[in-house]
């Protein structure tokens, strides 16, 4: 009986260690059809893991709005890397999206 209890206890301890070391489930980043615009992301992350990736396809005459899990997200900016996304991975897959709008004022003949 002591041996069975010892084996079960060791199993519980090992599972706790593996979970603490990130051996639990991994969750994905879903960029949809815009994946090519984002760089540096891993394909999946463990809950609580630091997520960091970049968006460097930046047009100077365009305004971008970013969304992470459907909520507006304001990334940092780096002159070398572009927009920098950093957050802690939740316990579910995360959808990353963006919209863009040309903000360059167009000259029209009506303005003359």
MMTF fields as JSON, N, C-alpha, C and O atoms, coordinates in Angstrom:
{
  "mmtfVersion": "1.0.0",
  "mmtfProducer": "UNKNOWN",
  "numBonds": 447,
  "numAtoms": 448,
  "numGroups": 112,
  "numChains": 1,
  "numModels": 1,
  "chainsPerModel": [1],
  "groupsPerChain": [112],
  "chainIdList": ["A"],
  "bondAtomList": [4, 2, 8, 6, 12, 10, 16, 14, 20, 18, 24, 22, 28, 26, 32, 30, 36, 34, 40, 38, 44, 42, 48, 46, 52, 50, 56, 54, 60, 58, 64, 62, 68, 66, 72, 70, 76, 74, 80, 78, 84, 82, 88, 86, 92, 90, 96, 94, 100, 98, 104, 102, 108, 106, 112, 110, 116, 114, 120, 118, 124, 122, 128, 126, 132, 130, 136, 134, 140, 138, 144, 142, 148, 146, 152, 150, 156, 154, 160, 158, 164, 162, 168, 166, 172, 170, 176, 174, 180, 178, 184, 182, 188, 186, 192, 190, 196, 194, 200, 198, 204, 202, 208, 206, 212, 210, 216, 214, 220, 218, 224, 222, 228, 226, 232, 230, 236, 234, 240, 238, 244, 242, 248, 246, 252, 250, 256, 254, 260, 258, 264, 262, 268, 266, 272, 270, 276, 274, 280, 278, 284, 282, 288, 286, 292, 290, 296, 294, 300, 298, 304, 302, 308, 306, 312, 310, 316, 314, 320, 318, 324, 322, 328, 326, 332, 330, 336, 334, 340, 338, 344, 342, 348, 346, 352, 350, 356, 354, 360, 358, 364, 362, 368, 366, 372, 370, 376, 374, 380, 378, 384, 382, 388, 386, 392, 390, 396, 394, 400, 398, 404, 402, 408, 406, 412, 410, 416, 414, 420, 418, 424, 422, 428, 426, 432, 430, 436, 434, 440, 438, 444, 442],
  "bondOrderList": [1, 1, 1, 1, 1, 1, 1, 1, 1, 1, 1, 1, 1, 1, 1, 1, 1, 1, 1, 1, 1, 1, 1, 1, 1, 1, 1, 1, 1, 1, 1, 1, 1, 1, 1, 1, 1, 1, 1, 1, 1, 1, 1, 1, 1, 1, 1, 1, 1, 1, 1, 1, 1, 1, 1, 1, 1, 1, 1, 1, 1, 1, 1, 1, 1, 1, 1, 1, 1, 1, 1, 1, 1, 1, 1, 1, 1, 1, 1, 1, 1, 1, 1, 1, 1, 1, 1, 1, 1, 1, 1, 1, 1, 1, 1, 1, 1, 1, 1, 1, 1, 1, 1, 1, 1, 1, 1, 1, 1, 1, 1],
  "groupList": [{"groupName": "UNK", "atomNameList": ["N", "CA", "C", "O"], "elementList": ["N", "C", "C", "O"], "formalChargeList": [0, 0, 0, 0], "bondAtomList": [1, 0, 2, 1, 3, 2], "bondOrderList": [1, 1, 2], "singleLetterCode": "X", "chemCompType": "L-PEPTIDE LINKING"}],
  "groupTypeList": [0, 0, 0, 0, 0, 0, 0, 0, 0, 0, 0, 0, 0, 0, 0, 0, 0, 0, 0, 0, 0, 0, 0, 0, 0, 0, 0, 0, 0, 0, 0, 0, 0, 0, 0, 0, 0, 0, 0, 0, 0, 0, 0, 0, 0, 0, 0, 0, 0, 0, 0, 0, 0, 0, 0, 0, 0, 0, 0, 0, 0, 0, 0, 0, 0, 0, 0, 0, 0, 0, 0, 0, 0, 0, 0, 0, 0, 0, 0, 0, 0, 0, 0, 0, 0, 0, 0, 0, 0, 0, 0, 0, 0, 0, 0, 0, 0, 0, 0, 0, 0, 0, 0, 0, 0, 0, 0, 0, 0, 0, 0, 0],
  "groupIdList": [1, 2, 3, 4, 5, 6, 7, 8, 9, 10, 11, 12, 13, 14, 15, 16, 17, 18, 19, 20, 21, 22, 23, 24, 25, 26, 27, 28, 29, 30, 31, 32, 33, 34, 35, 36, 37, 38, 39, 40, 41, 42, 43, 44, 45, 46, 47, 48, 49, 50, 51, 52, 53, 54, 55, 56, 57, 58, 59, 60, 61, 62, 63, 64, 65, 66, 67, 68, 69, 70, 71, 72, 73, 74, 75, 76, 77, 78, 79, 80, 81, 82, 83, 84, 85, 86, 87, 88, 89, 90, 91, 92, 93, 94, 95, 96, 97, 98, 99, 100, 101, 102, 103, 104, 105, 106, 107, 108, 109, 110, 111, 112],
  "secStructList": [7, 2, 2, 2, 2, 2, 2, 2, 2, 2, 2, 2, 2, 2, 2, 2, 2, 2, 2, 2, 6, 6, 7, 1, 7, 3, 3, 3, 3, 3, 7, 4, 4, 4, 4, 4, 4, 3, 3, 1, 7, 7, 1, 3, 3, 3, 6, 6, 7, 3, 3, 3, 3, 3, 3, 7, 7, 7, 7, 6, 6, 3, 3, 3, 3, 3, 3, 3, 6, 6, 3, 3, 3, 7, 7, 3, 3, 3, 6, 6, 6, 3, 3, 3, 3, 3, 3, 3, 7, 7, 1, 1, 7, 3, 3, 3, 3, 3, 3, 3, 3, 3, 7, 7, 7, 7, 7, 7, 4, 4, 4, 7],
  "xCoordList": [0.82, 0.0, 0.865, 0.531, 1.986, 2.883, 3.494, 3.685, 3.798, 4.4, 3.415, 3.805, 2.154, 1.133, 0.97, 0.921, 0.89, 0.776, 1.992, 1.846, 3.19, 4.424, 4.424, 4.82, 3.977, 3.937, 2.949, 3.244, 1.774, 0.782, 1.313, 1.143, 1.945, 2.508, 3.593, 3.626, 4.457, 5.51, 4.877, 5.33, 3.832, 3.14, 2.549, 2.672, 1.907, 1.323, 2.418, 2.258, 3.511, 4.628, 5.2, 5.472, 5.385, 5.934, 5.003, 5.467, 3.699, 2.742, 2.796, 2.704, 2.942, 3.04, 4.285, 4.248, 5.388, 6.646, 6.521, 6.918, 5.971, 5.822, 4.896, 5.157, 3.823, 2.908, 3.594, 3.406, 4.38, 5.093, 6.166, 6.509, 6.696, 7.753, 7.184, 7.931, 5.889, 5.303, 4.968, 4.896, 4.764, 4.442, 2.931, 2.483, 2.149, 0.707, 0.355, 1.236, -0.922, -1.348, -0.801, -0.537, -0.641, -0.211, -1.397, -2.303, -1.369, -2.429, -1.824, -0.672, -2.606, -2.108, -2.467, -3.432, -1.658, -1.984, -2.603, -2.026, -3.761, -4.464, -4.407, -5.066, -3.618, -3.501, -4.417, -4.418, -5.184, -6.053, -5.23, -4.183, -5.705, -4.991, -3.896, -3.235, -3.692, -2.701, -1.394, -0.583, -1.181, 0.0, 1.31, 2.256, 1.385, 2.631, 3.037, 4.191, 2.125, 2.436, 3.114, 3.73, 3.002, 3.528, 4.777, 4.836, 5.775, 7.051, 7.451, 7.123, 8.158, 8.742, 7.86, 8.283, 6.651, 5.757, 6.063, 6.38, 5.963, 6.029, 4.647, 3.673, 4.557, 3.267, 2.315, 1.098, 2.851, 1.983, 2.735, 3.965, 1.947, 2.496, 1.745, 0.58, 2.42, 1.774, 1.083, 1.494, 0.037, -0.63, 0.413, 1.217, 0.383, 1.304, 2.638, 3.427, 2.907, 4.163, 4.125, 3.069, 5.27, 5.367, 5.318, 6.081, 4.413, 4.252, 4.847, 4.567, 5.666, 6.25, 6.413, 6.998, 5.881, 6.042, 5.918, 5.626, 6.138, 6.252, 5.389, 5.053, 5.047, 4.347, 5.199, 5.256, 5.869, 6.808, 6.454, 7.236, 5.308, 4.854, 4.079, 2.857, 4.784, 4.135, 4.236, 5.331, 3.093, 3.051, 2.912, 2.146, 3.642, 3.648, 2.345, 2.071, 1.543, 0.289, -0.929, -2.033, -0.719, -1.783, -1.903, -0.901, -3.14, -3.422, -3.81, -4.588, -3.262, -3.536, -4.274, -4.0, -5.204, -5.859, -5.696, -6.018, -5.191, -4.915, -5.898, -6.366, -6.201, -7.122, -6.52, -5.995, -6.603, -6.2, -7.424, -7.926, -7.885, -9.12, -10.31, -11.157, -10.37, -11.502, -11.46, -12.346, -10.442, -10.328, -9.203, -8.161, -9.423, -8.409, -7.109, -7.125, -5.99, -4.679, -3.724, -3.605, -3.041, -2.058, -0.656, -0.153, -0.02, 1.331, 2.347, 2.082, 3.497, 4.612, 5.171, 4.739, 6.137, 6.746, 8.262, 8.788, 8.946, 10.403, 10.823, 10.284, 11.776, 12.259, 12.852, 12.807, 13.405, 14.041, 13.069, 13.226, 12.068, 11.185, 9.765, 9.019, 9.366, 7.984, 7.126, 7.598, 5.856, 4.966, 5.362, 5.603, 5.426, 5.856, 4.662, 4.115, 4.281, 3.177, 3.763, 4.581, 3.345, 3.763, 2.579, 1.895, 2.347, 1.309, 1.559, 2.364, 0.861, 0.954, -0.119, -1.283, 0.278, -0.654, -1.728, -1.418, -3.0, -4.097, -4.271, -3.487, -5.274, -5.495, -6.468, -7.363, -6.266, -7.056, -6.314, -5.397, -6.709, -6.136, -6.465, -7.51, -5.572, -5.732, -5.796, -4.959, -6.795, -6.941, -6.346, -6.68, -5.463, -4.824, -5.257, -5.105, -5.804, -6.304, -5.881, -5.456, -6.006, -5.788, -6.636, -7.015, -6.919, -7.556, -6.618, -5.77, -6.776, -5.932, -6.77, -7.739, -6.357, -7.067, -6.028, -5.164, -6.119, -5.212, -5.551, -6.679, -4.59, -4.833, -4.251, -4.291, -3.716, -3.153, -4.294, -5.216, -4.23, -5.258, -5.056, -3.955, -6.117, -6.056, -6.448, -7.428, -5.697, -6.011, -7.018, -6.8, -8.1, -9.099, -9.335, -9.048, -9.856, -10.141, -11.224, -11.259, -12.097, -13.173, -12.619, -13.291, -11.423, -10.83, -10.227, -9.85, -10.131, -9.503, -10.343, -9.953],
  "yCoordList": [-1.195, 0.0, 1.26, 2.25, 1.217, 2.36, 2.625, 3.778, 1.553, 1.709, 2.385, 3.263, 1.986, 2.58, 4.068, 4.913, 4.368, 5.759, 6.565, 7.695, 5.992, 6.67, 6.949, 8.03, 5.965, 6.136, 7.236, 8.073, 7.241, 8.278, 9.638, 10.611, 9.729, 10.998, 11.504, 12.695, 10.647, 11.032, 11.516, 12.5, 10.825, 11.248, 12.642, 13.464, 12.911, 14.231, 15.293, 16.37, 15.001, 15.953, 16.219, 17.369, 15.169, 15.337, 16.166, 17.015, 15.936, 16.72, 18.187, 19.074, 18.444, 19.827, 20.492, 21.651, 19.763, 20.321, 20.611, 21.684, 19.663, 19.869, 21.037, 21.803, 21.18, 22.304, 23.621, 24.593, 23.67, 24.897, 25.244, 26.415, 24.249, 24.483, 24.745, 24.747, 24.964, 25.278, 24.061, 24.156, 22.94, 21.736, 21.598, 20.606, 22.567, 22.538, 22.809, 22.845, 23.001, 23.235, 24.543, 25.495, 24.562, 25.785, 26.369, 25.652, 27.691, 28.398, 29.146, 29.576, 29.298, 29.871, 31.339, 31.831, 32.024, 33.364, 33.193, 32.536, 33.776, 33.682, 35.051, 35.994, 35.15, 36.389, 36.392, 37.352, 35.347, 35.259, 35.302, 34.661, 36.053, 36.165, 37.224, 37.462, 37.862, 38.942, 38.488, 39.322, 37.199, 36.679, 37.229, 37.44, 37.464, 37.921, 39.33, 39.717, 40.098, 41.443, 41.441, 42.433, 40.334, 40.245, 39.376, 38.352, 39.783, 39.072, 38.772, 39.521, 37.672, 37.357, 36.588, 36.301, 36.243, 35.494, 33.999, 33.489, 33.322, 31.864, 31.352, 32.104, 30.108, 29.563, 29.339, 29.368, 29.115, 28.912, 29.256, 29.297, 29.506, 29.929, 29.241, 28.872, 29.077, 28.583, 29.74, 30.892, 29.432, 30.438, 31.092, 30.41, 32.425, 33.165, 33.496, 34.247, 32.954, 33.218, 34.611, 35.071, 35.271, 36.595, 36.433, 35.661, 37.169, 37.16, 38.469, 39.547, 38.36, 39.565, 39.323, 38.327, 40.257, 40.193, 41.598, 42.545, 41.737, 43.05, 43.166, 42.172, 44.394, 44.735, 45.814, 46.939, 45.48, 46.443, 46.874, 47.571, 46.476, 46.879, 48.185, 48.202, 49.27, 50.524, 51.524, 51.852, 51.999, 53.052, 54.389, 54.501, 55.382, 56.676, 57.44, 58.334, 57.123, 57.844, 57.025, 57.225, 56.109, 55.2, 55.171, 55.137, 55.186, 55.026, 53.575, 52.996, 52.99, 51.597, 51.523, 52.295, 50.594, 50.275, 48.776, 47.978, 48.407, 47.004, 46.482, 47.219, 45.188, 44.533, 43.211, 42.442, 42.961, 41.682, 41.138, 41.753, 39.999, 39.397, 40.343, 40.386, 41.098, 41.974, 43.306, 44.139, 43.525, 44.789, 45.621, 45.092, 46.929, 47.832, 47.664, 47.571, 47.625, 47.406, 48.47, 48.658, 49.171, 50.184, 49.63, 49.61, 49.179, 48.637, 49.763, 50.923, 49.404, 50.341, 50.505, 49.826, 51.412, 51.619, 51.667, 52.26, 51.046, 51.043, 51.481, 50.991, 52.395, 52.834, 51.678, 51.693, 50.679, 49.548, 48.413, 47.743, 48.188, 47.034, 47.376, 46.481, 48.643, 49.013, 48.921, 49.19, 48.539, 48.391, 47.14, 46.082, 47.275, 46.177, 45.742, 46.532, 44.502, 43.921, 43.089, 42.2, 43.38, 42.596, 42.408, 43.368, 41.176, 40.874, 39.474, 38.713, 39.154, 37.835, 36.939, 37.327, 35.755, 34.84, 34.373, 33.861, 34.553, 34.042, 32.533, 31.923, 31.946, 30.508, 30.173, 29.341, 30.846, 30.555, 31.089, 31.901, 30.635, 31.164, 32.648, 33.09, 33.414, 34.869, 35.266, 34.854, 36.068, 36.585, 37.986, 38.846, 38.214, 39.507, 40.017, 39.33, 41.242, 41.831, 43.289, 43.887, 43.848, 45.281, 45.816, 45.093, 47.101, 47.814, 48.949, 49.359, 49.442, 50.565, 51.514, 51.125, 52.772, 53.811, 54.783, 55.255, 55.073, 56.045, 57.421, 57.894, 58.047, 59.338, 60.501, 61.647, 60.212, 61.274, 62.089, 61.527, 63.385, 64.244, 64.305, 64.547, 64.085, 64.09, 65.483, 66.067, 65.992, 67.267, 66.984, 66.113, 67.708, 67.528, 68.866, 69.923, 68.814, 70.028, 70.857, 72.074, 70.237, 70.949, 71.928, 72.898, 71.693, 72.534, 73.817, 74.711, 73.92, 75.091, 76.322, 77.386],
  "zCoordList": [0.0, 0.0, 0.0, -0.652, 0.741, 0.795, -0.583, -0.971, -1.318, -2.65, -3.605, -4.375, -3.563, -4.441, -4.106, -4.999, -2.825, -2.403, -2.856, -3.322, -2.721, -3.131, -4.627, -5.061, -5.422, -6.875, -7.246, -8.1, -6.608, -6.88, -6.467, -7.202, -5.322, -4.845, -5.789, -6.099, -6.239, -7.188, -8.494, -9.079, -8.948, -10.17, -10.03, -10.938, -8.899, -8.657, -8.618, -9.192, -7.958, -7.884, -9.271, -9.62, -10.063, -11.422, -12.292, -13.052, -12.196, -12.982, -12.569, -13.418, -11.285, -10.804, -11.348, -11.762, -11.35, -11.869, -13.36, -13.813, -14.134, -15.571, -15.883, -16.811, -15.122, -15.333, -15.037, -15.769, -13.986, -13.609, -14.627, -14.789, -15.311, -16.305, -17.687, -18.666, -17.792, -19.096, -19.923, -21.148, -19.304, -20.062, -20.277, -20.851, -19.829, -20.025, -21.468, -22.327, -21.747, -23.139, -23.698, -22.963, -25.01, -25.697, -26.448, -26.873, -26.6, -27.296, -28.473, -28.421, -29.531, -30.786, -30.939, -30.354, -31.744, -32.215, -33.591, -34.458, -33.793, -35.065, -35.742, -35.306, -36.803, -37.559, -38.776, -39.547, -38.955, -40.124, -41.402, -41.5, -42.371, -43.657, -43.614, -44.625, -42.466, -42.345, -41.709, -41.308, -41.612, -40.918, -41.476, -40.717, -42.779, -43.399, -42.956, -43.144, -42.377, -41.911, -40.541, -40.15, -39.816, -38.457, -38.438, -39.118, -37.659, -37.606, -36.163, -35.242, -35.989, -34.698, -33.742, -32.622, -34.143, -33.255, -33.357, -34.431, -32.24, -32.252, -32.653, -32.613, -33.031, -33.464, -32.3, -32.485, -31.097, -29.933, -28.654, -28.62, -27.594, -26.305, -25.175, -25.322, -24.059, -22.846, -22.135, -22.268, -21.385, -20.56, -19.647, -19.011, -19.597, -18.744, -19.391, -18.818, -20.568, -21.272, -21.904, -22.338, -21.952, -22.575, -24.094, -24.675, -24.72, -26.175, -26.701, -26.175, -27.737, -28.338, -29.831, -30.256, -30.619, -32.065, -32.636, -31.904, -33.943, -34.564, -35.82, -36.465, -36.139, -37.377, -38.025, -37.528, -39.142, -39.734, -41.154, -41.799, -41.638, -42.976, -42.85, -42.993, -42.584, -42.232, -43.378, -43.834, -43.832, -44.851, -44.12, -43.163, -44.565, -43.87, -44.023, -43.223, -45.009, -45.225, -44.792, -45.299, -43.858, -43.442, -41.928, -41.214, -41.446, -40.02, -39.78, -40.539, -38.714, -38.375, -37.045, -36.126, -36.957, -35.701, -35.499, -36.379, -34.324, -34.03, -32.991, -32.123, -33.102, -32.181, -31.725, -32.531, -30.434, -29.868, -29.134, -28.193, -29.573, -29.04, -29.145, -28.254, -30.235, -30.499, -29.785, -29.979, -28.956, -28.223, -28.817, -29.204, -28.886, -29.409, -28.624, -27.397, -29.335, -28.722, -29.237, -30.448, -28.336, -28.713, -28.515, -27.392, -29.588, -29.449, -29.242, -29.56, -28.71, -28.632, -30.041, -30.973, -30.189, -31.503, -31.357, -30.415, -32.286, -32.341, -33.742, -34.735, -33.823, -35.137, -35.932, -37.162, -35.255, -35.933, -36.256, -37.277, -35.404, -35.558, -35.976, -36.373, -35.901, -36.207, -34.961, -33.856, -35.131, -33.987, -33.204, -33.784, -31.901, -31.022, -30.164, -29.394, -30.309, -29.539, -28.406, -28.639, -27.188, -26.025, -25.09, -24.736, -24.7, -23.713, -23.164, -23.701, -22.097, -21.48, -22.084, -22.18, -22.484, -23.144, -22.168, -21.092, -22.551, -21.713, -21.943, -22.67, -21.339, -21.462, -22.598, -22.448, -23.74, -24.937, -26.158, -26.027, -27.336, -28.575, -28.672, -28.196, -29.288, -29.386, -30.852, -31.655, -31.194, -32.56, -32.624, -31.809, -33.595, -33.809, -35.174, -36.184, -35.192, -36.431, -36.515, -35.526, -37.712, -37.866, -39.004, -39.925, -38.908, -40.011, -40.386, -39.593, -41.586, -42.028, -42.871, -43.523, -42.829, -43.571, -44.104, -43.365, -45.376, -45.97, -45.402, -45.542, -44.774, -44.136, -44.933, -44.484, -46.101, -46.935, -47.543, -48.134, -47.398, -47.979, -49.481, -49.976, -50.169, -51.626, -52.135, -51.672, -53.063, -53.698, -54.797, -55.639, -54.788, -55.842, -56.532, -55.97, -57.744, -58.492, -57.817, -57.997, -57.054, -56.366, -55.336, -54.987, -54.852, -53.832, -54.414, -53.656, -55.705, -56.338, -56.216, -56.696]
}
